[in-house]
Amino acid sequence: MISARFLVVVCAFMATARAQIAPSPSQIVGPAEGPTSDSTFERNDKYKLGPEPASLQKLTTQNFESGSSGSPNFRRSDKYLLPSQPADDSFAPLQNEGFAARVAAKVEAGGNMGFVKTNGTYFVLNGKITYFSGSNDYFLILRNYLSDDQVKLFFRIMSGNGVDLIRTWGFLNGVDDPYNAGVSIQPSIGVFNEQSLQRMDLIFSEASANGVRIILPFVNFWADLGGMQWYVTQLLGPGHAQEEFYTNTTVKQAYKNYIHKIVTRVNTITGVAYINDPTVFAWELANEPHCNDGYEDSLGVPRGSIVRAWVAEMAAYVKSLDSNHMVATGEEGYISTGGPNSGWLNDGTKGVDFGLNLQDPNIDFGTIHVYPGSWGIPADSVAEFANSFIYSRAQIANATGKPFILEETGMDPSAYPVYRPDYYTELFSAAQRSDAKAMMPWELVAWHVAPTDSGGYDFGIDDVSFGPVAAAIAYQKNRTAACASGTCPPLTPPCTCFDVPPSSDFTCVQQAGFYGGNCASVNFLGPGTCDISCGRCTKCPDYNYCKYCTDTPPSSDFTCAQQAGFYGGNCSSVNFLGPGTCDASCGRCSICSAQRGPPTCQVNVEVGPVWPAGGTQQGTKMQMYLSSPANNTIIAPYTVTLTAPAPFSAAYPWEWQATITPEGYLSGPVPGTYDTLRPFSANIATIGTIVMFSDPAALTPTSVTINNQTCGLIVSTYYEPLG
C-alpha cells in the first residue's frame, strides 16, 4: 500500500505540473469571435453559399477571421453556407394545421397593422404587449438563389408555421464576388440596381401579406456580401483599417446615403413608403458591429468608444428620417465593463459595449447573438453558459429599461458534439427564463435541407430541430396571451451559479486547484467561468449539480471504489484523494442517473393527398427522409415501419406514391419512387423495401423504426395541386 500511495502521489504531482505549464485554456480553446488563431473553426462559414448548379457555382468566401474552439471543423464562414438552391417541390407543406385560417385572417385585415413600439422592457403592438417568434434568413435578397415565386412561398410557409419575424439582409454590395455581381444592390458606391431594390419591395409586400415583420440590417461587419471593409477600400483605397468605417467622414456619409436610399424608398408593389410600412419591425445599423481585437488599445482610446460614438451618430440619423420605426444596433452582446480577467466576452476585447450602446436614446432594444460552439464552450456546458450569459445581458437591458431579443443562435452539428434539438431547447429555455421578447435561430428555412448540406447551420421545418423551435413559438404566443391584461406574470430568474470550464482539457475543480482556488489573477478564469470552484457564487437550491460529479481515480492502479475502501470512505485526510478525484466514492457528490440519449436515427415524413385542378382527390403522396448520425451507419436494404393509430380502410382506394430519400449515414441502394396499385392488400403496403402501417384517413403515423431501431419521427402534411 505504501508504494502504491507513493506512485499515486507522484502521478498526481506530475499531472499537476503538466497542467500548470500547459498553454492557458484561452490559448487552447479561445473564442471564434475572440483573438484570432490558426484554427479553421471560423464563424464566417455561417455565410457561404453552398452547392449550386454548375452555371451558378460560387467562389469560396475567404475565411478572414478564425478562432480556436477545440474543433478543427468549425469555421465562421459556415454561417453563410446556404443549402443547395431549393426546387419548388422541396418546400415544406402549405397545409399545416391552422395555416389557411391564420393567413386568411391576415390578408383580410390588410396585412400588418400598427407599428411595433416599446413600453419599458416590452414590445407593444396596437396597445398590447406582444412577444415575437422569428428566424434569420439573410438570403431573401439574392435573386440568383430564390425566385420571386419562391420568396412568396417562403413567407406563406413561415407564417403558416407561426413565424412572425424575419431578419434578412438589407445590403448586397460590390462586384468582387462573381456569383452575386449581377444582383448587387449597390455595385459601386452610390450606384444602385433597381431590380434588386424591387426584390426588397417584394420581401416587404409578401411579409406584410402574411403578417410577418422584418428586421433589416444596413451593412455587415464581415466581408460577406460587401461589408464595412468594402466601403473603406472603395472610398479610401487598400491598406486602410476596417474601423475607419466608423470614423472617416467620407465613409460615414456614403453609408448615410445608402441608409437614406433604403429608408425613404416607396415600395413599387404596394405603393407604401417604407417609413410608413408597419412591416418594418426595426432598422438595424449593422450586423455584428465591433472592432478587431486590439484596435482601440493600439490607438489608446477606451474600449467600446469608437462604436459607441458611431451608434449615436447613425441612430440619430435614422430617427431623423423615420420616427415610426424602432432602431437597433445588431450587436452580439459583448461588453467592456467586466474589468481585468473577466474574459473577452466582458473586457472590451471586441471593441463594443452592449450596455453603453443600449443607453443611447435612439436605440430601442438590445440584441444578442449566442454561439457557444464557436466561443469555445464545452458541449456539456451549453445550458449553463446560455443561462449565465443571456441572463447577464437581460439584467443590463432591464436596468436600461429596454427589451432585448435573442437575435441569433445556431450550431453546426458536424463541428459541435451536441444534439441540435437539445441545443435549441437549452438556448430557448435560457432565453425564456430571462424574458427575451423574441427568439431567432440561425437559420430556419422553408424547405427540406439535407443533413450534410449547408455546413449544418440551416435546417427545414421538416427537420427534427424544428421541434424545439415550434415549442418556442408556442411559448411566445402563450406569453403574449398571458400579458393581455397589460401586466405579465413574473418569471423565476434562472440559476446562474455554475462551473463552466474554459476548455475541455481540465475540470473546474482541477483548474481552480492549480491556483489554490485564487482565480482572480487568471485571465481565463474570470466571471462566468468556474464560478463555483472559484468561490464567486452559492449553488442554487433548485438546480441538480449531478453533471459536475465525477469519480476519476488518481491513477489506473485502483478504482475509486477501491481507493475509498482503503480508508473506509473517509478521503479527507488522503492528499491524493482530494476534491476532483474520486468525488462520488468519497461522498462529495452524487452522479447523475442514466438518461436516454437522443434517437439514433431520424425519419421525417411528408404525407398527404394529391388533388387535380377540379378538386377530386387522385391519390396520396409520401415523401420520406431517412437520416442517421455518424456513429450509427445503416446499410440498405432498409425496412421502415410506420405505425398509425388506425388500420387501413378499403373505403379509401387511393394510389400511393412514395419517394424515399436516404441521408446522412445511410448507405446502399433504395428505390427512388414507387407507385402501388390500389387497393392495398389488407393493412400493409409494400413499397420497394419500405413496409408501412398507416391510416389513409388520418395519415398520422405515431412511431417509426428503421431495421427495428426506434427513430425520431416528424410528420408534416404534404399538399400537391395538379394541373
N, C-alpha and C positions, 0 to 999 in steps of 0.2 A: 504493500500500500504506500510506503514511503516513497519508493522510486516512481510509482505511478503518479503520486501527487506532485513530485518534483518535475516530471515530464510535463504534466498539465500546466504547471505554473510557467515553465519555460515557453511552452507553446503559446500560452495566453500573452506572455510578455512580448514574444516575437510578433504576434499578430497585432498587438497594440503599437509596437514600434513601427511596423509596416504601415499601419493606418495613419500614424502621426506624420510620417514623411511623405505620404502619398499626396498627389495634387488635390487641392480642395475640391469638394463636390461642385462648386460653382465653375471650376475649370472642366470637371468631368461631364457635368450634365447641364451646363449653362443654358439659358433660355434661347429659343429661336429668335425672339424679339430682343434679346439682350446682346451682350458683346459678341461680335462675330467670331466664328471659329471655322475649322476646316470640315466640320460635319456636313453631310449632304441633307440633313434634316431641316429643310427650309420652308418657310410659310408661303413664298411666292408660287410654289407648286399648286396652291389652292386655286390659282387663277389661270393656269394654262388651258388652252383649248385642247380637247382630246382628239381621238382618232376621227378623221373626216374622210369623205370620199377623196380619191386621188386628186381630182381637179380643185379641191378646196384645202389641200394639206397645208397646215400652218407650220411655220418655222418654230422651233423650240424657243420658249421665252427664257431669257437669261436669268439664271439664279443669282441674284445680286445681293442677297443677304442670307446668311446661314447662322445656325447656332446649334450647339450640342444639345442632345436630348436623350442620349442613350440608345437611339435607334438610327441606323445608317440609312434608313429608307424614307425618312420624313423630311420633305422639302417644302418651303413656303410656297413655291410656285404651284404645288398640287392643289392649292386652294382655288386656282383659276383653271384647273384642268377639267374642262367640261366633258360630259359624256358625248358619245357619237351623236351626230345630228339625228334627231328623232324622226321616224316615219309617223305619219298620221295615226296609223293603227297601233302604235306603241304607247299612245297617250292613255292615261287612266280612264276608267269608265265614266260616262256622264250621268249614269242613273243611280248615283249613290242616294241613300235614304235622305229624304227631305230636300234633295237638290232642287227639284223643279219648283217647290213651294218657296224656297229661300230666294232663288234667282228671280222668280216671277214677282215676288213682293218688292224686291229692289228695283226691278225695271219699272213696275207700276208706279213706284214712288219717285221715279225720275233719276235713279242712281243715288249718289251720295248727296246727302242734305246736311248742311251745317258744318262749320269749321271746328276741328278739334282744338281745344284750348286747354290751359292748365288752371287748376284751382288748388293752390298749395301743392301737395305731393301727389295729386291725382290728375288724370286726364278727364276732361269733361266734354261731352258731345250733346248738343241740344239740351243743356242744363243737367245732364245726368252723368254721374261717374261711370266711366267706361274703361274696361281692360281690353287689350288687343292681342291677337294671335297672328304671327306672321312668318315670313321666310325671306332670306336673301336669295335673289335671283338676278344677279348682275347682268346677265346675258341678253335681256329682252331688247336692248338697243341694237343688237347685232343682226342686221338684215340678212347677212350671209349665213346665219346659223338657224334662225327661225323665220318662217314665212309669216306674212300678215295673218293668214288664217290660223296658224299655229299659236300666234300671240292671243288671238281671240279665244281659242280653245283652252289655252293655258289659264286665262282668268276665269273662264266658266268652271273649269275643274277645281282650281284652287279655292274659289269661292264656295263651290258646292261641298267642299270638304272642310269648311269652317274657317278658312284663312281670310282675314280681313285687312291685312297689312303686308305690303311687299316693299322691300328695299332693293332698288335697281339703279344701275349707274346712269347718271345724267351727263356723262362725258365720254368721249371717244376721240382722242386727239392724235394728230400726226400721221405720217405716211411711212415711218420706219418699218412698220410691220406689214409685209406684203399681203398677209391674209386679210387684214382689216383696212387696207389703204382705201379701197373703193367705197367703204361705208362709214368712214370717219365723219364725225360731226364737225370737227374743226381741223381740216387737213393742214392748215398753217395758221399762225396767229391772226385772228380777226377775219379769217375766211371760213365760211360755213356751207355745209352740204344740206340743202333744203330737203332732200329725200330722207336723210337721216333725222332731221328735225321733225319731219312728218311721221316717222316711226315713233318718236316721243309723243306726238299728238295721239297716235293710235294707242299707245300704252295708257295714257291718261283717260282716253274715251272708253276703252274696254274695262279698265279698272273701275271707272265710275258706273258703267252699266251693270257691273257685277258686285257693287257695294264694297270694293276693295280700295284702300288708300295707299298712297305712295310716299316713301321716304327717298329723296333724290339727292345724292352727293354730287358736288360740282367738280371735284378733282380727286385724284388718287395720290397718296404719299408715295406709293410704289410706282415703279416704271410701267407696270402693266396697263395697257390701253391708253398710254400717254399721260403720265403723271406730272408731278411738280418739276422733276428734273427736265422734262421736255420743254416746259415754259422757260426755264432758266437757260438751257442750251440754245433754244431758238432765238432768244432775245439778247443774251449776253455772250454767247459763244461757248465753246467747250472749255472745261477746266474750272468752271465756277461751281461753288458748293451748292448743293441742293437747297440748303437752308436760306439761300438768297431769295427763294420764292416768297419767304415770309417778310423780308426786309427791303428788297430792292424796289424803288418807286416805280420803275418801268414795268417790272414783272407784276407787281401788285395791280397796276392799272389795267394790264392786259387781262388779268384774272377777273377784275371787276367788270370789264367789258363783256366777258363771257357770261358772268352772272346776270348782267343786265339783259343780254340776248335771250337767255332762257326764261328768267322770271317775268319779263314783260311780254313774252310771246302770246299770241292769240291762237288757240287751237283751230287748225284748218278743218277739223272734222266736226267739232261741236260748236265752234264759233265763240267759245268761252275763253276769256283771257286767263292765263294760268293763275294770276294773282286773285282771281275771283272764283277759282275752282276748288270746292271743298275736297276734291280727290287728293290734293296735296296734303299729306299728313304733316310733313316738315321738309324744309330745305336743310341740307347738311353741308357745312363748309368744306368738308373733305372726308375721304375715307382714311382713317387712322393717322391724323396729323401728329407728328412729333419730330424730334431732331435725331440725327445719327449720334450714336454713343460718343460722348466726349466733346462734341462740337462746342457746346456752351462753355465747358471748362477751358477749352483752348482759347476762347475769347475773354475769359474772366468775367462772364456775366452770370447772374443767378440761374440755376436750373429751372426750366419751365417758363422763363420770362419772355423768350422770343416768340413762342407760340401764343402765349397769353396776350401779348400786345397785338399780334395778328388777329386773334379771335375777336378782340374788342373792336378792331377796325372793320373787319369783314362782317361781323354780325350786325353792327350798326348800319353798314351799307345795305345789307339785305333788308333789314327792317325799314330803311328809308324808301325802298322800292315797294315793299309788300308788308303791310301791317296786319294782314289777315291770317298769315300762317306762322307756325312755330319755326324756330331755328335751333339746330343742334350742331355740335362740333364733329360728331362721328368718331370720337376717340375711343381708345381701348380701356381706359380706366387707370392708367399709371399715375402715380403721384410723386411729388418731390419733397414732401414734408415728413417722411418717415424717420429721418435722421440717419446718422452713421450706422453702418452694419444692418440696415433694415432691408437690404436686398434691392435688386434692380427694379422690381415692381414698385418700390416705395421711395427710393432715394433720389429720384430725378435723373437717373441714368438715361432715360428715354427722352429727356428734354420736353416734357409736357406734364401738366398737373391737372388731374380731373377736378379736384376741389376748387382750385383757383379759377379755372375756366368756367365752372358752373356758377360761380359768383357773378359772372358778367350779367348785367340786367337784360341783355338781348339774347341770352341763351336760355331756352325754355325748359329743357330737360337734359338729363345726363344719359350717356351711352357707355356701355361696357362691352368689350369683346373678350371672351374667355376661351383659351386654348391650352388646357393642361398638358396635352401631348407635346406640343411644340415648346412649352415652357419648362419642360424637364420634370414635371410632377410624376412621381412613381404611379404606375397604373392602379395599384391598390389603395391609393390615397386621393382618388378623384373626388369622391363625395365630400371628404373632409376639407380638401382645398377649396372646392366650389363654395361650400358653406362659409368658410372663413373669408375668402376673397370677396365674394358677392355681398356678404353682409357688411363688410367694412366699407364698401363703396355705397351701399344703401344708407349707412349711417351718415356718410358725408352728404349725400343727396337730401336726406331728411333734415340735417342741420341747416342746409341751404334753403329748405322749403320748396324743393322741386322734385318731380318724379324722375325715375330712372328706368331704363329698359335694358334687358339682356339682348343686345342688338345682334351679336354674332356669337356662335359657339359651334364647334364641329370637331370631327376627328377622322383620321384615315385608319380604318381597321387593319390595313396591311402594315402599318408602321407603329401602331399603338395597341398593345395587347389587352384591349377592353372590348367586351361585347357591346356593340354600338347601341342597341336598345337600352342596356343598363346605363351606358354613358348619358344618354339623353334623359333617362329617368332621374338620374342623380343631379344633372345640371339644372333641369327644370324644377325639380323638387327644391333645390337650394334657392333658385330664383323666386319660387313661390313663397318660401319662408321669409325671404327678405322683401316681399311685396313688390316684385318687379311688375311694372304696368304693361309690359309686352315681352314676349319671348320669341326669338327668331333663330332657327337653325341655319347653318351654312352647310349645304343648302338643299331644301326640299324642292323637287321638280315634279312636273305634272305627267311624266311618262315613265315607262319602265327603264331602269338603269341596271345593267349587268354588274354583278359584284366586282368584277375585275376592271370595270370601266371607271374613268374619272378620278383615279387615284384614291377612290374610296370616300371622298367628301360628299358627293351628290348621291341622293337616294330618292326613289319614287314613292308615290302614295301606295303602291302595291308592295313596298318593302316592309319587312318586319320592323324596321326602325321607325316607321310611321306610327306604330302603336303608342309609344310614349308622347309623340307629337300630338296625336289625336287626343290623348288624355290631357295634355296641357291646354289644348284648345278648349276642351270641355271645362276644365278648371277655370280658365279666364272668363268664359261665358257665365259660369255659376257665380264667380266672384262679382261680376257686373250686376247680376240679379240680386245678390246679397247686399249690394250697396244701393239698391233702388231708393231707399228712404233718404238717401243723402249722407248716411253715416255707415261706414263699413265695419263689419265685425273685426275685432282686434285679432292679430296673428301672434302666435307664440314665436319669439325670436329663436333662430337656430342655435344649436350648440356650436361654439367656435373654439373650444379648447381641445386641441388635437396634437398629435405627434406626427407631422408630415415631414419626412426626411428630405434633405436637399437632393438626394440621389438614391438609387437602389443598392449602392455599394455597402452601406452600413446602416443599421437601425439608429433611431434617435437616441436610444439608451447608450449605444456604443459611441455615437458622435459626441454626446454630452460628456461621456466618461473620458474621452480623450483630453478634455479641457477641464476636468474636475467639476463639471456642472456649470462653469462660468462661460456662458455663451456670448456675453456682451461684447467681447473683443474679437469675435469670429464673424467675418462678413457674410459667410454663407449660412449662419445660424441665427439670423435676425428674426424679428417678429413674423409669425406666420409659419415658421419652420421650427420643428421640435419644441413647440411651446410648453408641452408638459414636462419633458425632460430638462428643459432649460429653466423651469420654475416660474414661467410667466402667467400661468393660469391654474385654476382649480377645476378638476374634472366635473363635467356636467352630470347631475344625478340621473337624468333620463336617457343617457347615451350608453350603449353597450360597447365597452372598450375591448371586447374579447379579441378583435382582429390584431391588436398590438401584443397579444400574449403569445410568446414563443417558448419553445423548450429545446434550445440549442445547447448541446453539451460542449464543454470546453475542449474536448479532444474526441477522437474516434475510438479511444480505448474502452470507454464505458458509456452506456446510455445515461440519460438524465435520471431515469428511474433508479438505475444502479448507483449513480453518484449521490443522489439524495438519500438513498437507502443506507449508504455507508455512514451517514450522520443522523440517521433517524428522522430525516426530513427537515432537520434544523441546519439550514445552509448559511445562516447569518454570520457564523464565525469562520467560514471557509473562504479564503480570499479568492480562489478561482471559481467559486460558485456565487459570485455577486450578481447584482442586477444586470440583466441582459444575457445571462447564462442560466439555463435550466429554470426559468422563471415559473413555469407551470408546476413542475415537480417540487419546487421549493415553496409552493403555496403563495406566490406573489400575485398570481392572476389566474384566470380561467380561460382555457382555449375555446374558441367558438365551436359550436356543434356543427356537424357536417351539413352543408346545404346543397341542394341540387343545382347544378350549373345550368347554363343556357342550353337549348336544344342543340343536338349535334348535326342537325340538318334542317333545311327550311323549304317549305313549299308555299308559293304564292299562287293563288288560283283566281282567274277571272272567268266567271261563268254567267251566262245569260242568254236571252232569246235573240234571234236574228229576225228582223222584220223587213218586208218589202215596202215599197212606197205606198201600196194600197192598204197596209195596216194589218195584214193577216200573217200570223206567225208561221215561219217556214222551217225553223229548226233552232237548235241550241248550240252555241259555240263555247268551248272551254279552252282557255289558254293556261298552261301550267308551267311555272318557272321552278325548277328544282335546283337547289344550291346546297353546298356543304363546305365546311371550313377545311383548312389545310390538314388538320390532324384527323380527318375522317373522310378520306378519299373513298368514293363509292364507284365500283366498276359495273358497267352495264352487262347484262340486261337488268333494268330496274323493274320492280313490281311496286307500283304506287297504289296504295289502298286508301280511298277517301270514305269516311263513314258519315252518314247523314241521319237525322232523327227519324226519317220515314223511308219505307221501301219504294221501289219503282211502281208506278201505276200504269197499266196498259191504256188508261184514258188519255195519255199524252203520247201519241205516236210521232214523236219528233225525231228528226235526224240529228245525230250528234256529229260535230266536227271538233276534233281535239288537236291542239298544237302543243308539243312538248319541247321545252327549251331547257336543256341541262346547262348549268352554270357553275362557276367556282370549281370545286374539286370533285366533279362527277365526270367520269370519262367513259368512252365506249359509244357504240352506235345506238341511236334512239330514233325511231320513226319521227319525221318532222311533222307530218299531218296524217290523220287517219279519219275516214268517214265511215260510220256504221250504217247498216241498213236498219230500218225500223220495222216492227217494234223490237225492243230488246228481248233477249231470252231471259225470262224470269226477272231477277233483280240485279243481275250482273251484266255489265257491258265490258267487253274486252276490246281495248283499243291498242293495237300493237302489243307491247309488253305491259301496258297500263291496265290495271284492274280497278274499276270504280264501283262503289256502292253509293248511290245518290238518290235523292228525291227530286225528280224533274219538276215537281210543283213548287217546292220551297227553294230548291237549288242552294241549300245551305249546309254543306258538309261541315262537321264539327271537329273532326280529328283526321290525322293522316300519318301514314308510315311509308318509308322507303325501305324495301327489303327488310321489313319488320322492325326497323328503327323508328321510334316515335319522333316526329319532327314538329317544328313550329309551323303554324298554319295561319295564313291570312287569306280571306275570301273577299273579293270585291265583285261588284256586278258589272258585267260586260254588256255593252249595247252596240249593235252594228246595224244601221239602216241600210237597206238595199235599194238600188235604183235611184 
